[in-house]
Amino acid sequence: QVQLVESGGGLVQAGGSLRLSCASSGSVFSINSMGWSRQAPGKQRELVAAITSGDSTNYADSVKGRFTISRDNAKNTVYLQMNSLKPEDTAVYYCSARDRQHRAYWGQGTRVTVSS
């Protein structure tokens, strides 16, 4: 089992920045990839960034050039640096992990609100 706890959400003005953190615990040795997804009111959850154990990354087109996902293996933590935030980035952001057996784990989410 893997436990994930997100932090770092909040209220920011358009054009501002936030850094989200996701601390993992439990069977962290089994994690193969991690990611950040978001869900805006009335919309489906969407993957915005992911990083593999080999540090390969991919991003949704809507956040490319503005968001950066990174990981600190010593701290078992994954980060999402969000710059040039837009009102449409407003959502609950969820951290996820997938282990080698392709089981998925989710955090409880952290809310990001971008005011115009």
Residue frames relative to the residue before (quaternion, step in Angstrom):
aa qw qx qy qz dx dy dz
Q 1.0000 0.0000 0.0000 0.0000 0.00 0.00 0.00
V 0.1639 -0.7620 0.6219 0.0762 3.52 -1.17 0.74
Q 0.1586 -0.7666 0.6154 0.0914 3.54 -0.98 0.87
L 0.1168 -0.7957 0.5939 0.0216 3.55 -1.00 0.92
V 0.0314 -0.7928 0.6086 -0.0079 3.56 -0.92 0.93
E 0.2104 -0.7925 0.5647 0.0942 3.55 -0.62 1.17
S 0.0361 0.7648 -0.6432 -0.0009 3.53 -1.30 0.44
G 0.6322 0.5878 -0.3844 0.3271 3.53 -1.31 0.20
G 0.4996 0.6524 -0.4419 0.3599 3.57 1.20 -0.04
G 0.1882 0.7880 -0.5755 0.1115 3.54 -1.29 0.15
L 0.6007 -0.5363 0.4536 0.3818 3.50 -1.35 -0.37
V 0.0684 0.7926 -0.5999 0.0847 3.55 -0.84 0.99
Q 0.4841 -0.6499 0.4946 0.3141 3.56 -1.14 0.54
A 0.6354 -0.5149 0.4095 0.4043 3.54 -1.22 0.48
G 0.7510 0.3293 -0.2872 0.4951 3.53 -0.95 0.98
G 0.6024 0.5870 -0.3421 0.4189 3.55 1.26 -0.30
S 0.4028 -0.7051 0.5395 0.2226 3.52 -1.38 -0.06
L 0.0238 -0.7520 0.6577 0.0376 3.51 -1.31 0.48
R 0.1693 -0.7520 0.6204 0.1445 3.54 -1.24 0.46
L 0.2082 -0.7692 0.5971 0.0924 3.51 -0.77 1.11
S 0.1609 -0.7724 0.6084 0.0855 3.53 -1.14 0.71
C 0.0868 -0.7711 0.6291 0.0462 3.54 -1.17 0.65
A 0.1362 -0.7999 0.5831 0.0410 3.54 -0.45 1.25
S 0.1633 -0.7979 0.5754 0.0748 3.55 -0.81 0.99
S 0.0135 -0.7794 0.6263 -0.0070 3.53 -1.19 0.62
G 0.6072 0.5258 -0.4232 0.4193 3.54 -1.26 0.27
S 0.8126 -0.2322 0.1958 0.4975 3.56 -0.98 -0.87
V 0.0189 0.8549 -0.5175 0.0302 3.57 0.77 1.06
F 0.5762 0.6035 -0.3784 0.4007 3.60 1.14 -0.53
S 0.6701 0.5154 -0.2916 0.4476 3.58 1.20 -0.48
I 0.5129 0.6694 -0.4121 0.3451 3.60 1.26 -0.23
N 0.2207 -0.7851 0.5702 0.0989 3.54 -0.90 1.00
S 0.7965 -0.0505 0.0512 0.6004 3.56 1.01 -0.76
M 0.1453 -0.7707 0.6129 0.0963 3.52 -1.26 0.44
G 0.0409 -0.8218 0.5682 -0.0062 3.53 -1.17 0.52
W 0.3098 -0.6946 0.6092 0.2246 3.47 -1.41 0.11
S 0.0538 -0.7675 0.6387 0.0094 3.52 -0.96 0.95
R 0.1532 -0.7846 0.5896 0.1155 3.55 -1.24 0.27
Q 0.1206 -0.7719 0.6199 0.0724 3.50 -1.24 0.53
A 0.2077 -0.7712 0.5958 0.0843 3.51 -0.66 1.21
P 0.6590 -0.5129 0.3571 0.4185 3.61 -1.14 0.46
G 0.8434 0.1546 -0.1364 0.4962 3.54 -0.85 1.00
K 0.6814 0.4538 -0.2904 0.4954 3.58 1.25 0.12
Q 0.5631 -0.5868 0.4576 0.3595 3.53 -1.27 0.35
R 0.5675 -0.5710 0.4630 0.3709 3.51 -1.24 0.47
E 0.0674 -0.8008 0.5949 0.0152 3.56 -0.98 0.87
L 0.4538 -0.6610 0.5283 0.2794 3.53 -1.13 0.74
V 0.1561 -0.8107 0.5574 0.0882 3.59 -0.78 0.94
A 0.8062 -0.0486 0.0457 0.5879 3.61 1.07 -0.59
A 0.0190 -0.7903 0.6125 -0.0032 3.54 -1.14 0.67
I 0.0927 -0.7764 0.6219 0.0428 3.53 -1.22 0.57
T 0.3228 -0.7549 0.5427 0.1773 3.55 -0.94 0.92
S 0.6837 -0.4619 0.3609 0.4347 3.54 -1.31 0.08
G 0.6811 0.4511 -0.2788 0.5049 3.57 1.24 -0.40
D 0.5239 -0.6829 0.3620 0.3581 3.56 1.36 0.31
S 0.3703 0.6686 -0.5414 0.3504 3.58 1.09 0.60
T 0.1361 -0.8098 0.5691 0.0427 3.55 -0.95 0.88
N 0.0151 0.7677 -0.6383 -0.0551 3.51 -1.29 0.35
Y 0.2034 -0.7965 0.5677 0.0443 3.51 -1.17 0.72
A 0.5224 -0.5705 0.5216 0.3601 3.50 -1.28 0.44
D 0.6121 -0.5772 0.3931 0.3710 3.56 -1.08 0.70
S 0.6489 0.5669 -0.3140 0.3986 3.56 1.03 -0.80
V 0.7693 0.3310 -0.1859 0.5139 3.61 1.18 -0.41
K 0.4108 0.7219 -0.4737 0.2928 3.60 1.23 -0.06
G 0.7947 0.2637 -0.2264 0.4977 3.53 -0.93 0.96
R 0.7340 0.3792 -0.2292 0.5147 3.59 1.24 -0.27
F 0.7612 0.2905 -0.1516 0.5596 3.60 1.06 -0.78
T 0.0727 -0.7777 0.6231 0.0401 3.53 -1.18 0.68
I 0.1922 -0.7644 0.6069 0.1017 3.55 -0.85 1.02
S 0.0634 0.7872 -0.6100 0.0650 3.56 -1.01 0.82
R 0.2055 -0.7830 0.5735 0.1252 3.54 -1.23 0.30
D 0.1904 -0.7275 0.6482 0.1197 3.53 -1.25 0.64
N 0.2811 -0.8096 0.4911 0.1560 3.55 -0.12 1.28
A 0.6108 0.5645 -0.3569 0.4253 3.57 1.08 -0.67
K 0.7438 0.3617 -0.1982 0.5260 3.58 1.14 -0.66
N 0.3464 -0.7461 0.4912 0.2866 3.59 1.29 -0.07
T 0.5184 0.6337 -0.3895 0.4218 3.54 1.02 0.86
V 0.1610 -0.7490 0.6369 0.0855 3.51 -1.12 0.81
Y 0.2008 -0.7936 0.5693 0.0760 3.54 -1.01 0.88
L 0.1145 -0.7358 0.6564 0.1210 3.52 -1.31 0.38
Q 0.1462 -0.7771 0.6098 0.0532 3.54 -0.43 1.26
M 0.0753 -0.8108 0.5804 -0.0121 3.54 -0.64 1.17
N 0.0339 -0.8033 0.5935 -0.0352 3.56 -0.60 1.20
S 0.8194 0.2222 -0.1697 0.5005 3.54 -1.30 0.32
L 0.0968 0.8488 -0.5131 0.0828 3.55 0.93 0.90
K 0.2110 -0.7667 0.6005 0.0840 3.51 -1.15 0.81
P 0.6435 -0.5167 0.3759 0.4216 3.60 -1.14 0.43
E 0.6605 0.5201 -0.3167 0.4393 3.60 1.03 -0.67
D 0.5624 0.5677 -0.3983 0.4503 3.59 1.27 0.02
T 0.4430 0.6971 -0.4518 0.3370 3.57 1.27 -0.10
A 0.3268 0.7182 -0.5436 0.2862 3.56 -0.71 1.13
V 0.4597 -0.5670 0.5634 0.3870 3.51 -1.36 -0.11
Y 0.2108 -0.7930 0.5654 0.0843 3.54 -0.76 1.10
Y 0.1393 -0.8042 0.5774 0.0198 3.52 -0.86 1.08
C 0.3094 -0.7094 0.6053 0.1861 3.51 -1.09 0.82
S 0.0360 -0.7988 0.6003 0.0176 3.56 -1.04 0.70
A 0.1164 -0.7639 0.6300 0.0781 3.50 -1.28 0.44
R 0.1329 -0.7646 0.6248 0.0861 3.53 -1.16 0.63
D 0.2756 -0.7810 0.5356 0.1651 3.56 -0.80 0.96
R 0.7394 -0.4390 0.2811 0.4261 3.54 -1.32 0.08
Q 0.6592 0.4541 -0.3115 0.5120 3.58 1.25 -0.30
H 0.5174 -0.6854 0.3739 0.3505 3.56 1.35 0.33
R 0.3976 0.6776 -0.5123 0.3471 3.56 1.14 0.53
A 0.2783 -0.7763 0.5502 0.1309 3.55 -1.01 0.87
Y 0.1166 -0.7677 0.6287 0.0424 3.52 -1.12 0.80
W 0.1462 -0.8029 0.5762 0.0441 3.55 -1.07 0.78
G 0.4045 -0.6694 0.5634 0.2664 3.52 -1.23 0.58
Q 0.6572 -0.5374 0.3677 0.3797 3.54 -1.32 0.04
G 0.5350 -0.6466 0.3860 0.3830 3.57 1.27 -0.24
T 0.0924 -0.7585 0.6420 0.0636 3.52 -1.27 0.54
R 0.3861 -0.7645 0.4760 0.1997 3.55 -0.80 1.03
V 0.1005 -0.7597 0.6414 0.0372 3.52 -1.06 0.92
T 0.0278 -0.7890 0.6135 -0.0169 3.54 -0.81 1.05
V 0.1132 -0.7881 0.6045 0.0258 3.55 -0.76 1.11
S 0.2010 -0.7995 0.5581 0.0946 3.55 -0.57 1.15
S 0.4269 -0.7158 0.4980 0.2394 3.55 -1.10 0.73
